[in-house]
Amino acid sequence: MNAEQIRLALLVLGDLISDPERARALHKIARVFEDVGAAKAVKIISTIRSNWESSGRAPRHPAQLKDSIANAHRLFLSSGAKKQADTFAAFLGLFQGTGDQPIDAFVADAIVSRVKSRTARRPSRPKGAFTAEQAQSLADQLASAANDRARFDALLERLKSERKVGELRAIADRYTGYSTAKAKKDDIVRAIRQWHREDEMNRDRRAAQAKTGL
């Protein structure tokens, strides 16, 4: 199967599923194969997996989506569609580790990893190399995504998986503007998300007041 064929297959499978959440997940994962023409789907999947492994990405996936892809694999296998079954078997290889990653973050991770990395392995980062400038740059990325909740949450999940606790705390300090003493990643991420949601509500409130002339 090429990229366009698996993209269409995922969209059709989503249309056939009665569960709205599972259907949306299949429609979202189909975006991984957009805008890559007739490239072989297995090659794209292999590149994503290779980049994830060489970058040290923490293996995570959306469990419900994995079930849907596994069901599709079984369907193709039982119907004798060997090429499609082989492609979906390779696709399942991306669903490693814990099944707790949001679908938007998983899709974002896959899309940015479709192009083969120039380096075979991630260069080692000396201890203490994370700088204030890096923390500010990543905090700025969060701020620039603030108006798009899906993009913001995907970026936040990626930072959670890639950054150490101290690094994540430094990013949080610069994004929120105050120092946090949180010692766990989940707590730091929760604080960042809470700040974002409150800021989001304040923006909506100001916009509504502006419309009414208050």
MOCORCOR-V965288 format. One record per backbone hydrogen bond with DSSP energy under -0.5 kcal/mol. CO is the residue of the C=O (numbers start at 1). NH is the residue of the N-H. E is the energy in kcal/mol with one decimal. If there is no record, write none. Layout:
BEGIN
CO:NH:E
CO:NH:E
END
This chain:
BEGIN
1:41:-2.1
1:42:-0.5
2:6:-2.2
3:7:-2.2
4:8:-2.4
5:9:-2.2
6:10:-2.3
7:11:-2.0
8:12:-2.6
9:13:-2.6
10:14:-2.0
11:15:-1.9
12:16:-1.5
13:17:-0.9
14:17:-0.5
18:20:-0.7
19:23:-2.4
20:24:-2.4
21:25:-1.8
22:26:-2.0
23:27:-2.1
24:28:-2.4
25:29:-2.4
26:30:-1.2
28:31:-1.6
29:32:-1.5
30:33:-1.6
31:34:-1.6
33:36:-0.6
36:39:-1.5
37:4:-0.8
39:3:-2.5
40:44:-2.0
41:45:-2.6
42:46:-2.4
43:47:-2.2
44:48:-2.4
45:49:-2.5
46:50:-2.4
47:51:-2.6
48:52:-2.4
49:53:-2.3
50:54:-2.5
51:55:-1.8
52:56:-0.7
52:57:-1.8
53:56:-0.6
54:122:-1.6
58:60:-0.5
59:98:-1.5
61:63:-0.7
61:101:-1.9
62:66:-2.0
63:67:-1.9
64:68:-1.7
65:69:-2.5
66:70:-2.5
67:71:-2.3
68:72:-2.1
69:73:-2.3
70:74:-2.3
71:75:-2.1
72:76:-2.5
73:77:-2.3
74:78:-2.6
75:79:-1.4
76:81:-2.1
77:80:-1.0
80:82:-1.7
81:85:-2.5
82:86:-2.9
83:87:-2.1
84:88:-2.3
85:89:-1.9
86:90:-2.0
87:91:-2.1
88:92:-2.0
89:93:-0.6
90:93:-1.0
91:94:-2.0
92:95:-1.5
94:96:-1.6
98:61:-2.0
99:63:-1.0
102:106:-2.1
103:107:-2.6
104:108:-2.2
105:109:-2.4
106:110:-2.1
107:111:-2.7
108:112:-2.0
109:113:-0.5
110:113:-0.8
111:114:-1.3
124:126:-0.6
126:129:-1.8
131:135:-2.1
132:136:-2.4
133:137:-2.4
134:138:-2.4
135:139:-2.2
136:140:-2.5
137:141:-1.6
138:142:-1.8
139:143:-2.2
140:144:-2.4
141:145:-1.0
142:145:-0.6
143:146:-1.2
145:148:-1.9
145:152:-0.5
147:149:-0.5
148:152:-2.9
149:153:-2.9
150:154:-2.2
151:155:-2.3
152:156:-2.5
153:157:-2.3
154:158:-1.9
155:159:-2.4
156:160:-2.1
157:161:-1.9
158:162:-2.0
159:163:-2.5
164:168:-2.8
165:169:-2.4
166:170:-1.8
167:171:-2.0
168:172:-2.4
169:173:-2.5
170:174:-1.6
171:175:-2.3
172:176:-2.9
173:177:-1.7
184:188:-2.1
185:189:-3.0
186:190:-2.3
187:191:-2.0
188:192:-2.3
189:193:-2.8
190:194:-2.4
191:195:-2.1
192:196:-2.3
193:197:-2.7
194:198:-2.4
195:199:-2.4
196:200:-2.4
197:201:-2.3
198:202:-2.3
199:203:-2.2
200:204:-2.2
201:205:-2.4
202:206:-2.5
203:207:-2.3
204:208:-2.3
205:209:-2.3
206:210:-2.1
207:211:-1.7
208:212:-1.6
209:213:-0.8
209:214:-2.3
END
